[in-house]
């Protein structure tokens, strides 16, 4: 119990004192996971909508891959991104390994299938008559895509929330491609993991409370938008 | 000769090996109000979807305003010369005003014009007071009026109606049929109206097409076609009834006989 009390108190102290390192870690967490979620949404929402709408050869296989990707372990994503970004890898010339950019790429790989999959399911539940009606009124493919995404906005928002929740909570990929470098690539999850391994449970609890608070604020805002819809 | 708004040539739609629609020639001229009737599975809605360029027939040509769809005119442009009202209204999760405006917005019509045209059309259908209501919070009759307004606001060259009254109760249906008939006459819009209810035809059509098994089996003026069909049906009925009477030896039904005179008496009515 003392440990928990120490952690909670520590979290408040960190908030109040505005520890520059903790603030930097929290902001980097938001920046990396936020950007990965945005990129995942920009690609995943239209892609998921297209997958649920158009029938073409190989559609089932792609949908199956997306569904498999929804359970992609972060370490697997981290490993593959590392292979590509290592100095000797196909994209090694970019020299972005152990940078926040590499972390964004890895987290996007994790968020993308989740956002795509949930969007695909959400749009797929819309009445097919809506699509027929909009086409009959003269909708272009892009207009149709926009209208259907707007119709399925509750599911789409849920997919974005799920994607963000997953990437903000992952450790493996960030650790592998970011390296947990102080002041450069350390995020809340990797810092928490490191503090636990050092035996600083109080500080780890404080970091975890900050992580949960950030996740709560963002998801609560998205839920508010969702409920208003 | 006037240019047909829509023209179908040698249309054959196959599902597997089976031909589900076989229309060698079908035209709709400007100002015509055509009713397409037939039993379930006759191919009425399929015909309408091919006219609306929502379904690729595979074989044959679809011409809109004399231009071949997919060759001289692209599919979206062809669709934008028409508007379609389906059995269910399929209103979007937005206000009535925005629902009615959606087709105009797709066409990039300026904002001021959108507002004026939507308000005018809402008034035409007597639903101006619903403008700010939510599309999903309306009754069946109100929703179908909004759906009709959404199509009519586009001032289409051809209005396609796919059993738009089928989900409504009888009083609402009769009221809306009368009103729609008045609006069609007032605006002079060309229409193709699919129904399986013969009683709806006189409200909205002056030409009737009867479909059976994916083929057009009769096409002409409403009275002419319906009269011919009614006579055929009655003759069939008379034949069946007389066969039944013969099978029974006619003992219990001595005072009942159905013959061609029955048909003639019906004709005189």
Contacts between the chains, C-beta under 8 A, distances in Angstrom:
chain1	res1	chain2	res2	distance
A	127	B	90	6.8
A	129	B	86	6.2
A	129	B	88	5.9
A	129	B	90	4.9
A	130	B	90	5.0
A	130	B	92	7.3
A	132	B	54	6.4
A	132	B	86	6.8
A	132	B	90	7.8
A	133	B	84	7.4
A	133	B	86	5.7
A	133	B	90	4.1
A	134	B	102	7.7
A	135	B	54	5.8
A	135	B	79	6.8
A	136	B	52	5.3
A	136	B	54	6.0
A	136	B	79	6.5
A	136	B	82	7.5
A	136	B	83	7.1
A	136	B	84	3.7
A	136	B	86	7.5
A	136	B	160	7.4
A	137	B	79	7.8
A	137	B	83	6.4
A	137	B	84	7.4
A	137	B	102	6.5
A	137	B	103	4.2
A	137	B	106	6.4
A	137	B	150	7.1
A	137	B	151	7.5
A	137	B	154	7.3
A	138	B	76	6.3
A	138	B	79	4.8
A	138	B	80	3.8
A	138	B	103	6.1
A	138	B	106	5.2
A	138	B	107	6.5
A	138	B	154	7.7
A	139	B	106	5.5
A	140	B	76	5.7
A	140	B	106	7.2
A	143	B	106	5.3
A	147	B	92	6.9
A	147	B	102	7.6
A	150	B	92	7.7
A	150	B	93	7.6
A	151	B	92	6.2
A	151	B	93	5.7
